[in-house]
Amino acid sequence: MGADVLVPNGKPQTVHAAGAVVWRHARNRLEVALVHRPRYQDWSWPKGKLESGEPVAAAAVREVEEETGTTIVLGVPLPLMRYRTPDGAGKVVRYWAAREAGAHHDRPLAARPDVTPASLGEIDDVVWVSAATAREMLTRPSDRRPLDALEDLWKRGRLETHVLAVVRHGQAVPRNRWHEGEASRPLTAVGRRQAETTVPVLAAFGVRSVLTSPWERCRATVQPYQNGTGVRVDTVDALTEAAHAEDPQKVVAVVEDLLATPRDAALATHRPVLPTVLDTLAEATRRWTHGVLPGSDPYLRTGEILVAHVAGSGHKARVVAVEHHRPVRRPAAV
């Protein structure tokens, strides 16, 4: 629950916050969780401000657990909110649809830090209500926008999804400074920090398995997540630059399998392989898919993660939404 950030002239700058509309299927209806804040005497979605250096997705899962006691996994992104606080500062709140983490998410949850529950002075009640009741209870009319999007996804069968996260490896030593072969070219210090920042993001989306190119820079990028969670990491030769140059169709087969199989997976690969990965994802998108796939080089920056939310399985798998998560810079030591 961070404080407003001040710029040198003393005026508050834009405050960034994150939260979720936590939903469940109960009694043949869609239900959502609301929280009551005694300080404002309002009913709202669980949310809160980002801590310094915290990825927005990690902030969302932390704040929801603090305020509701429910450990969640993020799903489809919902409309963000922009408004002014009473002191005149701008505020941006990012929301996701989310569900309670299941027993099969035990490994991703292991990478998350411990959470301190919100005090009764911050949150004094949490209720599960139908979507219709939530619409009446929400104090701010603008808070109904995420609910509108959630209900629309529910009605269209696009709310229950699995994740396919595409990770570009972190910054590597330049090719012209490494003379021991492409397969062994390592990450730089910056690349290693970027690899560490992928951990809270992948954990927020409940990633349970990882496929990676066996080349060093990709393996090193996903190693922190494996260390923090104990998830299985499989190396796939088809994801290397050399194998892709010989037969891109093998990459297509890997991505198609991940789309068709609901297992919340991540795929780590190289910039030259990304066009084939993204073209395969594009085949599963529709006009209504939320978000845009990158269409030009470099496609993803080093250490960047593209998260595709996939509804359905097998030949009926469709990408419902796409979002991007870039490495967060940690604050400088004081």
WONORSUL-V633331 format. One record per backbone hydrogen bond with DSSP energy under -0.5 kcal/mol. NH is the residue of the N-H (numbers start at 0). CO is the residue of the C=O. If there is no record, write none. Layout:
BEGIN
((NH CO) (NH CO))
END
This chain:
BEGIN
((6 10) (9 6) (12 4) (14 89) (16 91) (17 47) (18 93) (19 45) (20 95) (21 19) (22 97) (23 30) (25 23) (25 28) (28 25) (30 23) (30 28) (31 128) (32 21) (33 126) (34 43) (35 124) (36 41) (37 35) (39 36) (40 36) (41 36) (43 34) (47 17) (49 15) (53 50) (58 54) (59 55) (60 56) (61 57) (62 58) (63 59) (64 60) (65 61) (66 62) (67 63) (68 63) (68 64) (69 63) (71 69) (72 98) (73 203) (74 96) (77 94) (80 92) (82 90) (84 88) (87 84) (90 82) (91 14) (92 80) (93 16) (94 77) (95 18) (96 75) (97 20) (98 72) (100 70) (104 101) (105 102) (108 104) (109 105) (109 106) (110 106) (110 107) (111 108) (116 114) (117 65) (121 118) (122 118) (123 35) (124 35) (126 33) (128 31) (128 126) (130 29) (133 129) (134 130) (135 131) (136 132) (137 133) (138 42) (139 42) (140 138) (142 139) (143 140) (144 141) (146 142) (147 143) (148 144) (149 145) (150 146) (151 147) (152 148) (153 149) (154 150) (155 151) (156 153) (157 152) (158 152) (160 158) (161 309) (163 307) (164 264) (165 305) (166 164) (166 266) (167 165) (167 303) (168 268) (169 216) (172 185) (176 173) (177 174) (183 180) (184 181) (187 170) (191 187) (192 188) (193 189) (194 190) (195 191) (196 192) (197 193) (197 194) (198 195) (200 196) (201 197) (202 198) (203 199) (204 200) (205 202) (206 201) (207 262) (207 263) (208 263) (209 231) (210 265) (211 233) (212 267) (215 182) (216 184) (217 214) (218 214) (219 215) (220 216) (221 217) (222 218) (223 219) (225 221) (226 222) (227 223) (228 224) (229 225) (231 207) (233 209) (235 211) (238 235) (239 236) (243 239) (244 240) (245 241) (246 242) (249 246) (250 247) (251 247) (252 248) (253 249) (254 250) (255 251) (256 252) (257 253) (258 254) (259 255) (260 256) (261 259) (262 260) (264 162) (265 208) (266 164) (267 210) (268 166) (269 238) (272 269) (273 269) (273 270) (274 270) (275 272) (276 272) (277 273) (278 274) (279 275) (280 276) (281 277) (282 278) (283 279) (283 280) (284 281) (288 285) (289 319) (298 295) (299 297) (302 167) (302 168) (303 300) (304 324) (305 165) (306 304) (306 322) (307 163) (307 305) (308 320) (309 161) (309 307) (310 317) (311 159) (313 259) (315 312) (316 313) (317 310) (318 283) (319 308) (319 317) (320 308) (321 289) (322 306) (324 304))
END
